[in-house]
């Protein structure tokens, strides 16, 4: 997996990671510092030995971390690839129609305050 200058030299292992929210992913896990905080980093293996995706997570979101061999992590990751982030789109809300008092049939001169 990739070596990043922000990675801590003290942590690096293959594991199955379970995060709160029923998320299970497997890959090579390291620790990095970003934004003044320590974050976990998991490089999920993909086809042909390449990294399919890299994700970061906060330590407080870890439910379980199970160290496994590289072979086990790769086999698990093959059937459990994280879905890419997609844009959630709401139905376009139409603005209310603009009422033009000058064109209303019920408009008369008495409607004007002078």
N, C-alpha and C positions, 0 to 999 in steps of 0.2 A: 504494500500500500504506500501511499504518498507520505513523504516526510515534510512537514510544514515547520517553519521556524518558530511558530507559536506553540507547537506541541511540547508538552512536558516530557522530559526524558524518563520520568519515573513510572509512567503507566502506558502500557500497550499490550493488548492481548485480544485474541479471538474469543467471541462470546455471543450468546443469545441474549438480547436485551429486551426486557419487557418494561414498557412505560405505562403510566397511568393512562387510562383511555383505551385499554385493551389493544395496545400496539405491541407486536412482537416483530423484531428484526434481528438479523444476525450479520456479523461482520467484524472488522478489526476496529477495536475501540481504543481511543487515545483521549487525552485531556488537553485542552487548550485554554488560553485566557483571551477573552474578548470583552470589550466594554467594561473592563475593570472587574470581571467575574470569571470564575472557572466554568467552563462548559465541557460536556462530553462531546466527543466527535465519533461518529461511526461511519466507516467506509464500507458500504454494502457491496460485496462482489457481484459482478455480472458475468455475462458470457466472455469466454476467451481470457479469463483472468483480469479483465479490466474492472475498474470501479464503476458500478452502475449508478450509484448516487451517494452523496455525502450528506449527512444530516447532523445537526447539533441539537443537544438537549441539555436541560438544566438538571443538576444532581437531584433536586427535590422531586423530579418527575419519574425517577427510577423506582419501579416496583420490585424488579428482580433482575439480577445479572448472573448468568450462568456461564462460567468459563468452559470453553470446549476447544477441541482441536480445530485447526484450519479446515480440515476435510469436513468435519461435522458442520461448521459454520457455513461453508460454501454450499453444502447439500441443503441445509435449512433455507439459506437465502435464495436458492434457485426456485423454490416453491412459495416464497414469501417476499416478493419484491414490493417495496413501498410504492404507493401510487403517487404520481407526480402531482404537484399542487395545481389546482385548476381554479379559474376565476368563477366565483359565484355571481351569477347575474340575476338581478331582479327584473321583473317585467317592467318595461318602460312605463312610467306613470305619466298620463296625459295631464297637462295643466288645465284648470277649469276654464271654460270659455270666457272671453272678455266680453262683458256686456257693454254695448255702445248705446248710451242713452239717447243719442241724437238720432238713431235709426229706429228706436222702439216705436211701435204703433200707438202705444198708450201715452206717449210723451206729449205734453202740451206746455204752453207758456207758464202755466201756474206752477210747474215743477221747478222753476228757477228761483233761487233765493238771491235777492239783490241787496 
